[in-house]
Amino acid sequence: MQNQANQDRIEYLYNSIDSQISSFRMRRQENKRKATHIKIFVILLGAMTTIALGLQVDSIYGDLIKNIALIFSSIITAINTIELFFNYRALWIRYTQTTVQLYALKAELDFLSKSSEITEEQLIKIFNKLQSILAETNLEWTSFRKDPA
């Protein structure tokens, strides 16, 4: 049977891991949605630009359609710049990796808690892994902000 101090630490680790999983799952979904919407929007605007430039119309509407195509093209440039800055796709991938790592860490804690008594050393090792996962994710997030390319 686990002593009370270890039980408290186990509970703390479970709560911390569950909280982080929930947070990263939410952020992963949010970034996936944003990345997908941006990609679809850029594809649609690109197609509409191509169609507008290819239309054969009289001179009355020809200039208007070319101006609309120019506006669409400018919007595409702006959206791509925003996506490059926020890097939703890369964050989606990173947060997916982090979520998987956290699930693996929780499985490790589950395995240890089902076996014989968990030692303080094992608990510290799991805590350090949790901190390492979060630090690695934060470091990558920071690098995305410093250099979006």
DSSP file with accessible surface (Angstrom, degrees, kcal/mol):
  #  RESIDUE AA STRUCTURE BP1 BP2  ACC     N-H-->O    O-->H-N    N-H-->O    O-->H-N    TCO  KAPPA ALPHA  PHI   PSI    X-CA   Y-CA   Z-CA
    1    1 A M              0   0  208      0, 0.0     2,-0.1     0, 0.0   116,-0.1   0.000 360.0 360.0 360.0 140.5    0.0    0.0    0.0
    2    2 A Q        -     0   0   26    111,-0.1     2,-0.1     1,-0.1   117,-0.1  -0.462 360.0-118.2 -72.9 142.1    1.2    3.5   -0.9
    3    3 A N     >  -     0   0   79     -2,-0.1     4,-2.4     1,-0.1     5,-0.2  -0.361  31.8-104.7 -73.9 164.5    2.1    5.8    2.0
    4    4 A Q  H  > S+     0   0  130      1,-0.2     4,-2.6     2,-0.2     5,-0.2   0.879 118.7  54.0 -61.9 -39.9    0.0    9.0    2.2
    5    5 A A  H  > S+     0   0   55      1,-0.2     4,-2.0     2,-0.2    -1,-0.2   0.931 112.1  44.6 -61.9 -43.3    2.8   11.3    0.8
    6    6 A N  H  > S+     0   0    7      2,-0.2     4,-2.8     1,-0.2    -1,-0.2   0.895 111.3  54.0 -66.8 -39.1    3.2    9.1   -2.3
    7    7 A Q  H  X S+     0   0   80     -4,-2.4     4,-2.6     1,-0.2    -2,-0.2   0.918 109.1  48.7 -59.8 -43.8   -0.6    8.9   -2.6
    8    8 A D  H  X S+     0   0   82     -4,-2.6     4,-2.5     1,-0.2    -1,-0.2   0.903 112.7  47.8 -62.3 -41.9   -0.8   12.7   -2.6
    9    9 A R  H  X S+     0   0  102     -4,-2.0     4,-2.7     2,-0.2    -2,-0.2   0.891 110.8  50.9 -66.8 -40.6    1.9   13.0   -5.2
   10   10 A I  H  X S+     0   0   11     -4,-2.8     4,-2.8     2,-0.2    -2,-0.2   0.944 112.1  47.2 -61.5 -46.3    0.3   10.4   -7.4
   11   11 A E  H  X S+     0   0  117     -4,-2.6     4,-2.7     1,-0.2    -2,-0.2   0.914 111.7  51.2 -61.5 -42.7   -3.0   12.3   -7.2
   12   12 A Y  H  X S+     0   0  125     -4,-2.5     4,-2.8     2,-0.2    -2,-0.2   0.930 111.0  48.1 -59.9 -44.8   -1.2   15.5   -8.0
   13   13 A L  H  X S+     0   0    4     -4,-2.7     4,-3.0     2,-0.2     5,-0.3   0.925 111.6  49.5 -64.1 -44.6    0.5   14.0  -11.0
   14   14 A Y  H  X S+     0   0   42     -4,-2.8     4,-2.9     1,-0.2     5,-0.2   0.943 113.6  46.2 -58.6 -46.9   -2.8   12.5  -12.3
   15   15 A N  H  X S+     0   0   92     -4,-2.7     4,-2.4     2,-0.2    -2,-0.2   0.912 114.5  47.6 -63.0 -42.5   -4.5   15.9  -11.9
   16   16 A S  H  X S+     0   0   22     -4,-2.8     4,-2.4    -5,-0.2    -2,-0.2   0.933 114.4  45.5 -64.3 -46.7   -1.6   17.8  -13.5
   17   17 A I  H  X S+     0   0    0     -4,-3.0     4,-2.9     2,-0.2     5,-0.2   0.941 114.2  48.6 -64.6 -45.2   -1.4   15.4  -16.5
   18   18 A D  H  X S+     0   0   61     -4,-2.9     4,-2.4    -5,-0.3    -1,-0.2   0.910 111.8  50.0 -61.2 -41.5   -5.2   15.4  -17.0
   19   19 A S  H  X S+     0   0   73     -4,-2.4     4,-2.3    -5,-0.2    -1,-0.2   0.922 112.8  46.1 -62.9 -44.1   -5.3   19.1  -16.8
   20   20 A Q  H  X S+     0   0   51     -4,-2.4     4,-3.0     2,-0.2     5,-0.3   0.902 111.1  52.5 -67.1 -40.2   -2.5   19.5  -19.4
   21   21 A I  H  X S+     0   0    9     -4,-2.9     4,-2.6     2,-0.2     5,-0.2   0.948 110.9  47.6 -59.5 -47.7   -4.1   16.9  -21.7
   22   22 A S  H  X S+     0   0   77     -4,-2.4     4,-2.0    -5,-0.2    -2,-0.2   0.928 113.9  47.3 -59.5 -45.3   -7.4   18.8  -21.6
   23   23 A S  H  X S+     0   0   30     -4,-2.3     4,-2.4     1,-0.2    -2,-0.2   0.933 114.8  44.3 -64.1 -47.2   -5.6   22.1  -22.3
   24   24 A F  H  X S+     0   0    9     -4,-3.0     4,-2.7     2,-0.2    -1,-0.2   0.853 110.6  54.8 -71.5 -31.9   -3.5   20.7  -25.2
   25   25 A R  H  X S+     0   0  119     -4,-2.6     4,-2.4    -5,-0.3    -1,-0.2   0.933 110.9  46.3 -63.0 -43.4   -6.4   18.8  -26.8
   26   26 A M  H  X S+     0   0  119     -4,-2.0     4,-2.4    -5,-0.2    -2,-0.2   0.943 115.2  45.1 -64.3 -47.4   -8.4   22.1  -26.8
   27   27 A R  H  X S+     0   0   80     -4,-2.4     4,-2.5     2,-0.2     5,-0.2   0.875 111.5  54.1 -64.9 -36.8   -5.5   24.1  -28.3
   28   28 A R  H  X S+     0   0   50     -4,-2.7     4,-2.5     2,-0.2    -2,-0.2   0.949 110.8  45.2 -61.5 -48.0   -4.8   21.3  -30.8
   29   29 A Q  H  X S+     0   0   96     -4,-2.4     4,-2.5     1,-0.2    -2,-0.2   0.900 112.5  51.6 -63.4 -41.4   -8.4   21.4  -32.0
   30   30 A E  H  X S+     0   0   75     -4,-2.4     4,-2.4     2,-0.2    -1,-0.2   0.929 113.0  43.9 -62.5 -45.6   -8.4   25.2  -32.2
   31   31 A N  H  X S+     0   0   12     -4,-2.5     4,-2.7     2,-0.2     5,-0.2   0.872 112.5  53.2 -69.7 -34.9   -5.2   25.4  -34.2
   32   32 A K  H  X S+     0   0   84     -4,-2.5     4,-2.5    -5,-0.2     5,-0.2   0.936 110.5  47.7 -62.5 -45.6   -6.4   22.5  -36.5
   33   33 A R  H  X S+     0   0  122     -4,-2.5     4,-2.8     2,-0.2     5,-0.2   0.943 114.0  46.1 -61.8 -46.6   -9.6   24.4  -37.2
   34   34 A K  H  X S+     0   0   59     -4,-2.4     4,-2.5     1,-0.2     5,-0.2   0.920 113.3  48.9 -64.1 -44.1   -7.8   27.7  -37.9
   35   35 A A  H  X S+     0   0   10     -4,-2.7     4,-2.2     1,-0.2    -1,-0.2   0.913 113.9  46.8 -62.1 -41.9   -5.3   26.0  -40.1
   36   36 A T  H  X S+     0   0   58     -4,-2.5     4,-2.7    -5,-0.2     5,-0.2   0.932 112.7  48.4 -66.9 -45.6   -8.0   24.2  -42.1
   37   37 A H  H  X S+     0   0  105     -4,-2.8     4,-2.7    -5,-0.2    -2,-0.2   0.911 112.2  48.9 -62.9 -42.3  -10.2   27.3  -42.5
   38   38 A I  H  X S+     0   0   31     -4,-2.5     4,-2.7    -5,-0.2     5,-0.2   0.936 112.0  48.8 -62.6 -45.5   -7.3   29.4  -43.7
   39   39 A K  H  X S+     0   0  125     -4,-2.2     4,-2.4    -5,-0.2    -2,-0.2   0.939 113.6  46.0 -61.5 -45.8   -6.2   26.7  -46.2
   40   40 A I  H  X S+     0   0   86     -4,-2.7     4,-2.7     1,-0.2     5,-0.2   0.926 112.9  50.4 -62.7 -44.1   -9.7   26.3  -47.6
   41   41 A F  H  X S+     0   0  102     -4,-2.7     4,-2.7    -5,-0.2     5,-0.2   0.918 111.3  47.7 -61.9 -43.6  -10.2   30.1  -47.8
   42   42 A V  H  X S+     0   0   21     -4,-2.7     4,-2.6     2,-0.2    -1,-0.2   0.914 112.0  50.5 -64.4 -41.6   -6.9   30.6  -49.6
   43   43 A I  H  X S+     0   0  106     -4,-2.4     4,-2.5    -5,-0.2    -2,-0.2   0.940 112.6  46.4 -62.0 -45.6   -7.7   27.8  -52.1
   44   44 A L  H  X S+     0   0   99     -4,-2.7     4,-2.7     1,-0.2    -2,-0.2   0.926 113.8  47.4 -64.9 -44.1  -11.2   29.2  -52.8
   45   45 A L  H  X S+     0   0    7     -4,-2.7     4,-2.4     2,-0.2    -1,-0.2   0.896 111.7  51.6 -64.1 -38.5   -9.9   32.8  -53.2
   46   46 A G  H  X S+     0   0   23     -4,-2.6     4,-2.3    -5,-0.2    -2,-0.2   0.918 111.1  47.2 -63.4 -42.5   -7.1   31.5  -55.5
   47   47 A A  H  X S+     0   0   46     -4,-2.5     4,-2.6     2,-0.2    -2,-0.2   0.921 112.5  49.0 -65.1 -43.0   -9.6   29.6  -57.6
   48   48 A M  H  X S+     0   0   87     -4,-2.7     4,-2.8     2,-0.2    -2,-0.2   0.884 110.3  51.9 -65.6 -35.4  -11.9   32.6  -57.8
   49   49 A T  H  X S+     0   0   16     -4,-2.4     4,-2.4     2,-0.2    -2,-0.2   0.943 110.8  47.4 -63.5 -46.9   -8.9   34.8  -58.8
   50   50 A T  H  X S+     0   0  102     -4,-2.3     4,-1.5     2,-0.2    -2,-0.2   0.923 114.1  46.8 -61.4 -44.0   -8.0   32.4  -61.6
   51   51 A I  H  X S+     0   0  108     -4,-2.6     4,-1.1     1,-0.2    -2,-0.2   0.935 111.4  51.4 -64.1 -45.2  -11.6   32.2  -62.9
   52   52 A A  H >< S+     0   0   12     -4,-2.8     3,-0.5     1,-0.2    -2,-0.2   0.907 111.6  47.0 -60.3 -40.8  -12.0   36.0  -62.7
   53   53 A L  H 3< S+     0   0  108     -4,-2.4    -1,-0.2     1,-0.2    -2,-0.2   0.788 113.1  50.0 -71.8 -25.4   -8.8   36.6  -64.7
   54   54 A G  H 3< S+     0   0   49     -4,-1.5    -1,-0.2    -3,-0.2    -2,-0.2   0.579  83.6 111.4 -89.9 -10.5   -9.8   34.0  -67.3
   55   55 A L    <<  -     0   0   87     -4,-1.1     2,-0.8    -3,-0.5    10,-0.0  -0.398  60.3-144.2 -67.3 139.0  -13.3   35.3  -67.9
   56   56 A Q        +     0   0  179     -2,-0.1     2,-0.3     0, 0.0    -1,-0.1  -0.880  40.2 148.8-104.3 100.4  -13.9   36.8  -71.4
   57   57 A V        -     0   0   68     -2,-0.8     5,-0.0     1,-0.1     0, 0.0  -0.867  49.7 -86.2-129.0 165.9  -16.3   39.7  -70.8
   58   58 A D    >>  -     0   0   91     -2,-0.3     4,-2.0     1,-0.1     3,-0.6  -0.143  48.7 -97.9 -68.2 171.2  -16.8   43.0  -72.5
   59   59 A S  H 3> S+     0   0   97      1,-0.2     4,-1.0     2,-0.2     5,-0.2   0.730 116.4  66.6 -67.1 -22.5  -14.8   46.0  -71.5
   60   60 A I  H 34 S+     0   0  127      1,-0.2     4,-0.5     2,-0.1    -1,-0.2   0.948 118.4  22.3 -63.8 -46.7  -17.5   47.4  -69.2
   61   61 A Y  H <> S+     0   0  136     -3,-0.6     4,-2.6     2,-0.1     5,-0.2   0.633 107.7  80.8 -94.9 -15.7  -17.2   44.5  -66.7
   62   62 A G  H  X S+     0   0   12     -4,-2.0     4,-2.3     1,-0.2     5,-0.2   0.916  94.8  45.4 -58.8 -45.8  -13.7   43.5  -67.7
   63   63 A D  H  X S+     0   0  107     -4,-1.0     4,-2.3     2,-0.2    -1,-0.2   0.904 112.7  51.6 -65.9 -39.7  -12.0   46.2  -65.6
   64   64 A L  H  > S+     0   0   94     -4,-0.5     4,-2.4     2,-0.2    -2,-0.2   0.936 110.9  47.6 -62.0 -45.3  -14.3   45.5  -62.6
   65   65 A I  H  X S+     0   0   31     -4,-2.6     4,-2.6     1,-0.2    -2,-0.2   0.907 111.2  50.7 -65.4 -39.9  -13.5   41.7  -62.8
   66   66 A K  H  X S+     0   0  132     -4,-2.3     4,-2.2    -5,-0.2    -1,-0.2   0.901 110.7  49.8 -63.6 -39.3   -9.7   42.4  -63.0
   67   67 A N  H  X S+     0   0   92     -4,-2.3     4,-2.4     2,-0.2    -2,-0.2   0.898 110.1  50.0 -65.6 -39.2  -10.0   44.7  -60.0
   68   68 A I  H  X S+     0   0   64     -4,-2.4     4,-2.8     2,-0.2    -2,-0.2   0.922 110.0  50.8 -63.6 -43.0  -11.9   42.1  -58.1
   69   69 A A  H  X S+     0   0    2     -4,-2.6     4,-2.5     1,-0.2    -2,-0.2   0.896 109.6  51.1 -61.2 -39.6   -9.2   39.5  -59.0
   70   70 A L  H  X S+     0   0  110     -4,-2.2     4,-2.3     2,-0.2    -1,-0.2   0.918 110.3  48.8 -63.8 -41.9   -6.5   42.0  -57.8
   71   71 A I  H  X S+     0   0   98     -4,-2.4     4,-2.5     2,-0.2    -2,-0.2   0.936 111.4  49.6 -63.3 -45.7   -8.4   42.4  -54.5
   72   72 A F  H  X S+     0   0   48     -4,-2.8     4,-2.4     1,-0.2    -2,-0.2   0.920 110.5  50.8 -58.6 -43.6   -8.7   38.6  -54.1
   73   73 A S  H  X S+     0   0   54     -4,-2.5     4,-2.0     1,-0.2    -1,-0.2   0.902 110.2  49.2 -62.9 -39.6   -5.0   38.2  -54.8
   74   74 A S  H  X S+     0   0   67     -4,-2.3     4,-2.4     2,-0.2    -1,-0.2   0.891 109.6  51.8 -66.8 -39.1   -4.1   40.8  -52.2
   75   75 A I  H  X S+     0   0   63     -4,-2.5     4,-3.0     2,-0.2     5,-0.2   0.907 107.2  53.4 -63.7 -40.7   -6.3   39.1  -49.6
   76   76 A I  H  X S+     0   0   27     -4,-2.4     4,-2.7     1,-0.2     5,-0.2   0.931 108.9  49.2 -59.2 -44.8   -4.6   35.8  -50.3
   77   77 A T  H  X S+     0   0   85     -4,-2.0     4,-2.0     1,-0.2    -2,-0.2   0.928 112.4  47.7 -60.6 -44.7   -1.2   37.5  -49.6
   78   78 A A  H  X S+     0   0   50     -4,-2.4     4,-2.4     2,-0.2    -2,-0.2   0.927 112.8  47.9 -63.9 -44.7   -2.5   39.0  -46.4
   79   79 A I  H  X S+     0   0   24     -4,-3.0     4,-2.8     1,-0.2     5,-0.2   0.918 111.0  50.6 -64.4 -42.8   -4.0   35.7  -45.2
   80   80 A N  H  X S+     0   0   73     -4,-2.7     4,-2.3    -5,-0.2    -1,-0.2   0.877 110.2  50.8 -63.1 -35.3   -0.8   33.8  -46.0
   81   81 A T  H  X S+     0   0   87     -4,-2.0     4,-2.2    -5,-0.2    -2,-0.2   0.922 110.5  48.6 -67.7 -42.4    1.2   36.3  -44.1
   82   82 A I  H  X S+     0   0   83     -4,-2.4     4,-2.8     2,-0.2     5,-0.3   0.933 112.3  48.8 -61.6 -45.7   -1.1   36.0  -41.1
   83   83 A E  H  X S+     0   0   40     -4,-2.8     4,-2.9     1,-0.2     5,-0.3   0.906 109.6  52.5 -62.9 -39.4   -0.8   32.2  -41.2
   84   84 A L  H  < S+     0   0   90     -4,-2.3    -1,-0.2    -5,-0.2    -2,-0.2   0.912 112.7  45.7 -63.0 -38.9    3.0   32.4  -41.5
   85   85 A F  H  < S+     0   0  100     -4,-2.2    -2,-0.2     1,-0.2    -1,-0.2   0.947 122.4  33.3 -70.0 -49.1    3.0   34.6  -38.4
   86   86 A F  H  < S-     0   0   74     -4,-2.8    -2,-0.2    -5,-0.2    -3,-0.2   0.765  88.0-156.7 -82.8 -25.0    0.7   32.5  -36.2
   87   87 A N     X  +     0   0   29     -4,-2.9     4,-2.3    -5,-0.3     5,-0.2   0.897  19.8 173.9  53.4  51.7    1.7   29.2  -37.7
   88   88 A Y  H  > S+     0   0   29     -5,-0.3     4,-2.6     1,-0.2     5,-0.2   0.865  73.0  53.5 -59.3 -39.1   -1.5   27.4  -36.9
   89   89 A R  H  > S+     0   0  150      2,-0.2     4,-2.4     1,-0.2    -1,-0.2   0.934 109.9  46.6 -64.8 -45.0   -0.5   24.2  -38.7
   90   90 A A  H  > S+     0   0   21      1,-0.2     4,-2.8     2,-0.2    -1,-0.2   0.901 113.6  49.2 -64.8 -39.0    2.8   23.8  -36.9
   91   91 A L  H  X S+     0   0    5     -4,-2.3     4,-3.0     2,-0.2     5,-0.3   0.899 108.5  53.7 -66.8 -39.1    1.1   24.5  -33.5
   92   92 A W  H  X S+     0   0   66     -4,-2.6     4,-1.8    -5,-0.2    -2,-0.2   0.943 112.5  44.1 -57.9 -47.4   -1.5   21.9  -34.4
   93   93 A I  H  X S+     0   0   70     -4,-2.4     4,-2.4     2,-0.2    -2,-0.2   0.933 114.8  48.6 -64.8 -45.4    1.2   19.3  -35.0
   94   94 A R  H  X S+     0   0    6     -4,-2.8     4,-2.5     1,-0.2    -2,-0.2   0.924 112.0  48.1 -62.3 -44.5    3.2   20.3  -31.9
   95   95 A Y  H  X S+     0   0   10     -4,-3.0     4,-2.4     2,-0.2    -1,-0.2   0.833 109.4  54.1 -69.1 -29.2    0.2   20.2  -29.6
   96   96 A T  H  X S+     0   0   43     -4,-1.8     4,-2.4    -5,-0.3    -1,-0.2   0.936 109.8  47.5 -65.9 -45.4   -0.8   16.8  -31.1
   97   97 A Q  H  X S+     0   0   88     -4,-2.4     4,-2.5     1,-0.2    -2,-0.2   0.922 112.3  49.7 -60.0 -43.7    2.7   15.5  -30.2
   98   98 A T  H  X S+     0   0    0     -4,-2.5     4,-2.5     2,-0.2    -1,-0.2   0.921 109.4  51.1 -63.1 -43.4    2.5   17.0  -26.8
   99   99 A T  H  X S+     0   0    1     -4,-2.4     4,-2.4     1,-0.2    -1,-0.2   0.926 110.6  48.9 -60.4 -43.4   -1.0   15.4  -26.2
  100  100 A V  H  X S+     0   0   89     -4,-2.4     4,-2.3     1,-0.2    -1,-0.2   0.918 110.8  50.4 -63.4 -42.1    0.4   12.0  -27.3
  101  101 A Q  H  X S+     0   0   61     -4,-2.5     4,-2.3     1,-0.2    -1,-0.2   0.898 110.3  50.2 -62.8 -39.4    3.4   12.4  -25.0
  102  102 A L  H  X S+     0   0    0     -4,-2.5     4,-2.5     2,-0.2    -2,-0.2   0.896 108.9  51.1 -68.0 -38.6    1.1   13.2  -22.1
  103  103 A Y  H  X S+     0   0  105     -4,-2.4     4,-2.4     2,-0.2    -1,-0.2   0.903 110.5  50.0 -62.2 -40.3   -1.1   10.2  -22.7
  104  104 A A  H  X S+     0   0   60     -4,-2.3     4,-2.2     2,-0.2    -2,-0.2   0.906 110.3  49.7 -64.9 -40.3    2.0    8.0  -22.7
  105  105 A L  H  X S+     0   0    4     -4,-2.3     4,-2.4     2,-0.2    -2,-0.2   0.914 110.4  50.1 -65.4 -40.1    3.1    9.6  -19.4
  106  106 A K  H  X S+     0   0   54     -4,-2.5     4,-2.9     1,-0.2    -2,-0.2   0.905 109.0  52.2 -64.3 -39.8   -0.3    8.9  -17.9
  107  107 A A  H  X S+     0   0   54     -4,-2.4     4,-2.8     2,-0.2    -1,-0.2   0.895 108.6  51.0 -62.5 -39.6   -0.1    5.3  -19.1
  108  108 A E  H  X S+     0   0   53     -4,-2.2     4,-2.6     2,-0.2    -2,-0.2   0.927 111.3  47.2 -62.6 -43.8    3.2    5.0  -17.4
  109  109 A L  H  X S+     0   0    0     -4,-2.4     4,-2.7     2,-0.2    -2,-0.2   0.913 111.8  51.2 -65.2 -40.6    1.8    6.4  -14.2
  110  110 A D  H  X S+     0   0   57     -4,-2.9     4,-1.5     2,-0.2    -2,-0.2   0.931 110.6  48.9 -58.3 -47.4   -1.2    4.0  -14.5
  111  111 A F  H  X S+     0   0  152     -4,-2.8     4,-0.9     1,-0.2     3,-0.3   0.932 113.6  45.4 -59.8 -47.5    1.1    1.1  -15.0
  112  112 A L  H >< S+     0   0   21     -4,-2.6     3,-0.5     1,-0.2    -1,-0.2   0.888 110.9  52.7 -65.3 -38.6    3.3    2.0  -12.0
  113  113 A S  H 3< S+     0   0   34     -4,-2.7    -1,-0.2     1,-0.2    -2,-0.2   0.767 108.0  51.9 -72.2 -21.4    0.3    2.6   -9.8
  114  114 A K  H 3< S+     0   0  167     -4,-1.5    -1,-0.2    -3,-0.3    -2,-0.2   0.655 106.9  62.4 -85.0 -18.1   -1.2   -0.8  -10.6
  115  115 A S  S << S-     0   0   59     -4,-0.9     3,-0.2    -3,-0.5    -3,-0.1  -0.040 108.4 -50.6 -88.5-158.7    2.0   -2.6   -9.7
  116  116 A S  S    S-     0   0   97      1,-0.2    -1,-0.3    -2,-0.0  -114,-0.0   0.066  92.7 -41.1 -65.7-174.5    3.7   -2.6   -6.3
  117  117 A E        -     0   0   88      1,-0.1     2,-0.4    -3,-0.1    -1,-0.2  -0.163  61.0-125.8 -56.2 133.6    4.4    0.5   -4.3
  118  118 A I        -     0   0    0     -3,-0.2     2,-0.1    -5,-0.1    -1,-0.1  -0.666  26.0-133.7 -81.3 131.4    5.6    3.4   -6.4
  119  119 A T     >  -     0   0   67     -2,-0.4     4,-2.0     1,-0.1     5,-0.2  -0.411  17.8-115.5 -82.6 161.1    8.9    4.8   -5.0
  120  120 A E  H  > S+     0   0  100      1,-0.2     4,-2.6     2,-0.2     5,-0.2   0.886 117.9  58.1 -60.5 -37.1    9.6    8.4   -4.5
  121  121 A E  H  > S+     0   0  163      1,-0.2     4,-2.2     2,-0.2    -1,-0.2   0.903 105.7  48.3 -59.9 -43.3   12.3    8.1   -7.2
  122  122 A Q  H  > S+     0   0   64      2,-0.2     4,-2.2     1,-0.2    -1,-0.2   0.898 111.4  50.2 -66.0 -39.7    9.7    6.9   -9.7
  123  123 A L  H  X S+     0   0    4     -4,-2.0     4,-2.7     2,-0.2    -2,-0.2   0.910 110.3  49.3 -65.4 -41.5    7.3    9.7   -8.9
  124  124 A I  H  X S+     0   0   78     -4,-2.6     4,-2.9     2,-0.2    -1,-0.2   0.907 109.2  53.4 -63.8 -39.1   10.1   12.3   -9.3
  125  125 A K  H  X S+     0   0  120     -4,-2.2     4,-2.1    -5,-0.2    -2,-0.2   0.927 110.8  45.7 -62.0 -43.8   11.0   10.7  -12.6
  126  126 A I  H  X S+     0   0    1     -4,-2.2     4,-2.5     2,-0.2    -2,-0.2   0.926 112.6  50.8 -66.0 -42.6    7.4   11.0  -13.9
  127  127 A F  H  X S+     0   0   72     -4,-2.7     4,-2.6     1,-0.2    -2,-0.2   0.932 110.4  49.4 -59.7 -44.4    7.2   14.6  -12.6
  128  128 A N  H  X S+     0   0   90     -4,-2.9     4,-2.3     1,-0.2    -1,-0.2   0.875 109.3  52.2 -64.2 -36.6   10.5   15.5  -14.4
  129  129 A K  H  X S+     0   0   73     -4,-2.1     4,-2.6     2,-0.2    -1,-0.2   0.916 109.0  50.6 -64.0 -42.5    9.1   13.9  -17.6
  130  130 A L  H  X S+     0   0    3     -4,-2.5     4,-2.3     1,-0.2     5,-0.2   0.948 111.9  46.8 -59.4 -47.9    6.0   16.1  -17.3
  131  131 A Q  H  X S+     0   0   85     -4,-2.6     4,-2.6     1,-0.2    -1,-0.2   0.891 112.0  51.7 -61.8 -38.1    8.1   19.2  -16.8
  132  132 A S  H  X S+     0   0   69     -4,-2.3     4,-2.7     2,-0.2    -1,-0.2   0.909 108.6  50.1 -65.8 -43.9   10.3   18.2  -19.7
  133  133 A I  H  X S+     0   0   17     -4,-2.6     4,-2.2     2,-0.2    -2,-0.2   0.938 114.5  44.5 -59.6 -47.1    7.3   17.7  -22.1
  134  134 A L  H  X S+     0   0   35     -4,-2.3     4,-2.6     1,-0.2    -2,-0.2   0.906 113.7  49.6 -67.1 -40.0    5.9   21.1  -21.1
  135  135 A A  H  X S+     0   0   60     -4,-2.6     4,-2.7    -5,-0.2    -1,-0.2   0.910 110.7  50.2 -65.6 -41.3    9.3   22.8  -21.4
  136  136 A E  H  X S+     0   0   84     -4,-2.7     4,-2.2     2,-0.2    -2,-0.2   0.919 112.5  46.9 -63.2 -42.9   10.0   21.3  -24.8
  137  137 A T  H  X S+     0   0    4     -4,-2.2     4,-2.6    -5,-0.2    -2,-0.2   0.923 112.9  49.1 -65.4 -43.2    6.5   22.4  -26.1
  138  138 A N  H  X S+     0   0   98     -4,-2.6     4,-2.7     1,-0.2    -2,-0.2   0.903 109.6  52.3 -64.0 -39.3    7.0   25.9  -24.7
  139  139 A L  H  X S+     0   0  125     -4,-2.7     4,-2.3     2,-0.2    -1,-0.2   0.920 111.4  46.3 -62.6 -42.7   10.5   26.2  -26.3
  140  140 A E  H  X S+     0   0   62     -4,-2.2     4,-2.1     2,-0.2    -2,-0.2   0.908 111.2  51.7 -67.5 -41.0    9.0   25.2  -29.6
  141  141 A W  H  X S+     0   0   95     -4,-2.6     4,-1.6     1,-0.2    -2,-0.2   0.931 110.5  49.6 -59.2 -43.4    6.1   27.6  -29.2
  142  142 A T  H  X S+     0   0   43     -4,-2.7     4,-2.1     1,-0.2    -2,-0.2   0.906 108.1  52.6 -63.7 -39.9    8.7   30.4  -28.4
  143  143 A S  H  X S+     0   0   57     -4,-2.3     4,-2.3     1,-0.2    -1,-0.2   0.871 106.2  54.3 -66.8 -33.0   10.8   29.5  -31.5
  144  144 A F  H  < S+     0   0   26     -4,-2.1    -1,-0.2     1,-0.2    -2,-0.2   0.880 110.4  47.0 -63.8 -36.9    7.6   29.8  -33.7
  145  145 A R  H  < S+     0   0   65     -4,-1.6    -2,-0.2     1,-0.2    -1,-0.2   0.837 113.4  47.4 -74.6 -33.8    7.1   33.3  -32.3
  146  146 A K  H  < S+     0   0  173     -4,-2.1    -2,-0.2     1,-0.3    -1,-0.2   0.901 131.3  13.8 -73.4 -42.1   10.7   34.4  -32.8
  147  147 A D     <  -     0   0  108     -4,-2.3    -1,-0.3    -5,-0.2    -2,-0.1  -0.791  62.6-176.0-138.3  89.6   11.0   33.1  -36.3
  148  148 A P              0   0   34      0, 0.0    -1,-0.1     0, 0.0    -4,-0.1   0.681 360.0 360.0 -64.7 -13.4    7.7   32.2  -38.0
  149  149 A A              0   0  104    -64,-0.0    -5,-0.1   -62,-0.0   -64,-0.0   0.830 360.0 360.0 -74.2 360.0    9.6   31.0  -41.1
